[in-house]
Amino acid sequence: MKQFVLVYLGGNQPSSEAEAQKHFEKYMGWLSSLGDAVVIPTIPLKDTSTVSSDGTIREGGSSAMSGFSIIKADSIESALSIAQNCPFLEIGGSLEVSEMMQMPAQ
């Protein structure tokens, strides 16, 4: 099976703790429903910095990437179908789906 990365972009913060809990439970249910297709459930990101080609460092990034998950699927179409059902989309976020390439062994 191929592996795909789902990159979480943007999304709105829930307006209350109750709303946040409801969304979290829905998201965790979605992940659970994927079963063995989940390789790495979710890795949230924070405190992004950018290192430029000249070596300078600045706080922040050039994208709205807020995290990622890695899943297994037979095809890009299957991975996209999985992504279409992600509750992250319900809070105004979007997902980029990319097949992960296997590098040759060293």
N, C-alpha and C positions, 0 to 999 in steps of 0.2 A: 504494500500500500504506500501511496505517496504521502508526504507530510506537507502541510500548509500552515503558514503563519497568518493569523487574523490580527491585524493592527487596528487598535481602537483609536479613533480620532474624534476630538471634541467631546460633545455631550454636555448636558446641563445638570448641575447639581440639584438633587431633590430639595424641595422647599421646606421640608420638615423631617424630623427624625423618624416619624412614622412612615412617611413616604419613602425615605431612604431604606428603611427596613423592608418594606414591601417590595421595592425594586431589587434589593439584595437577595431576598428569598426567591423571587421570580428568576433572577439571573442564575442563582445556584441550582434551581430546579432545571433550567435549560442545560447547564453544564452536566448535571447528573444524567439527564436524558440522553446525552451523547455517548455514555458508557465508555467502552474501550477506544472510541475514536479520539478521546482527549489524551494528548501526550503531555502537555503542560497546561493546566487549567487557565490560570490568569496571572500575569505578572504586571502589577500596576507600576507606573514610573513616576518619579518626582525629582525635583531639583536638577533639571536639565541644564547642561552647559554645552557650549559649542567650541571645538578646537578647529581653527582655520588652517588652511594649507601653509600659512606662514608661521604657524605655531601659536598665534594669539588665542587667548581664551576669553569668551564672554558668557555671561549668564544668559540662560534661555536657549530656545531652539528655533529652528525655522519651520517646524511642523507642529500640529496640535496633537501629536502622538501621546496618548495617556497610558498605554499599556499594550500587551499582546497575549495571545494564546496560541498554542500549537496543537493542531489536530491531524488525524489521519483520515484520508478519504481516497476513493478509487480514482477520482478525476477532479478537475477544477470545477466542473458543473456541480458535483456533489458537495464540494467545499463551499461553493457559493450558495447552494441551497441551505446548508447548515447556517451560514452567516445570515441569510435572510430571516431566520427565526430567532436571532439573538435579541434579547430584551434591551441591549444597549442602544439599539436603533430607536426604541420608544422614548428615550430621553434626549433625542436630538443628535445623537452621535452617528458616526458612519464607520464602516469597516473597510479596510483594504485587505484583500485576500491574495496571497502570493504562494506559488509552489516553492518549496525549499529544494534547492539543488544539492545533490550529494557530491561532496568533494572527494577526489581520489585519495586513497589511504597513503600515508607518508611512510 
